[in-house]
């Protein structure tokens, strides 16, 4: 059983996000864009609120009147039900969901201790102790985050990475033990069966407490006591790990890289154990925050192979990363998600193959020197051009040679920044192999920037003579958009007066954020004819870039 779709609403920076998942899922984005918020949303789905949780802090923009929720759709339900080892829990789940192979489960902040189960959109009725049965049924959630202290990483407890991973291995072993199964069955018989003598005693105590409680609170209708099954990771409290790599010492005395590698090696041990014993039972969800932490790139690549192989059986892997190593290699059943924050809201979108070079480029620091021989470069003024052209290429020109779009990282009045970007392209081999290939697209320079452009043309005469420089007919690309309107952005084409207009605080009314949002909207909705007609200079620059690109 695996996750197929996740929907998050009003959780921290995530106003609303819905996306489909695969076996192996990689989430990339800048710091503070909301990647960890997504992981913590799934943690809330599984574990609810802790005693220390600040609910207001967890709500979107701290709006007290909002309810945040996480809904997860699971597929392969029949297989998951079939592999349940606890017959009492299995019966409860079977009775509730029937013969379906797809269910949705929701937890929200209005009733955080309860989860609702939906089959074909309808909520099913559940009885006493159902949430314990649901925990036994759902894939086991293992969240390895970066907040643990390194000196505790080698110790066993349910909050440390070693403890979390090792419990998965040991529990898999214990599940094969007839004695352990007998222990679980006896516990369910004593505490889970509604007809058991122990439960009857609990109900009697609850009724007695209710009589006294309703004297002070007349609206009290019932008081119930339930015993949760003992968590496996509570059965081993005095556990430590030592490693002999020439000198035998506690793992907590080893370096960060060894500690992280040890934790991840236990994942592999768990996987190997299951394969050797042909154990395709309860599936696991591994959520690993910054899996590359403290690992050399070679070790990162080996780790990815381990995790990917793990995900090809019954388990599923979700990784937050800043590492290009995890993104670069292409695998089937792998999804890469871009996590971006726009106007304070986190957006999670599935990345295509055409997006991957841009993702790798950003992960490597955004310098052309860090890229290894792309087909060609197109240098643009800034974010608006990048957002527009990357979308247009993906929609209309995916069959063309793959090029790397580089943002000049300067504003429209600093054309000299663009020149500096070109010079960065010449760095990798000291003598650039791109000098007669790279193409630059600039805005029409303002009076202040005109001198810098003239200087560039005089210093790069061959570049200009070879028609590698393209200049828009206006000072801003927004003045070149088609004359179409939308409810969210009004008229696409803006005037110079609209762009230059200031607010009372002397900030641009049409600022960088609004420009990026408009560029994305235009890129997603413009037709090919409109692009080649109204943004003809942009099209000509792309054509030249493809013409000069390496084969």
Secondary structure, DSSP 8 states (H G I E B T S, - for coil): -EEEEEEEEEETTEEEEEEE--SEEEEE--TTSSHHHHHHHHHHHHH---TT--HHHHBGGG-TT---EEEEEEE-HHHHHHT---HHHHHHHHHHHTT-SEEEEEEEGGGTT--EEEETTEE----TTHHHHHHHHS-EEEEE-S-S-GGGTTS-STTSHHHHHHHHHHHHHHTT-HHHHHHHHHHIIIII-TT-HHHHHHHHHHHHHHHHHTTT-TT------------GGGS--S---EEESSSEEEGGGS-HHHHHHHHHHHHHHHHHHHHHTT---S-EEEEEETTTTT--HHHHHHHHHHHHHHHTTT-EEEEEE--HHHHHS--TTEEEEEEEEETTEEEEEE--HHHHHHHHHHHTTS-GGGS---S-EEEESSHHHHHHHHHHHHHH-TTS---EEEE--S-TT-HHHHHHHHHHHT-TTSS-S-TTT-EEEE----HHHHHHHHHHHHH-HHHHHTT-EEE-SSSSGGGGS-S-EETTTEESS--HHHHH-B-TTS-BSS-HHHHHHHHHHHHHH--HHHHHHHTHHHHHHHHHHHHHS--
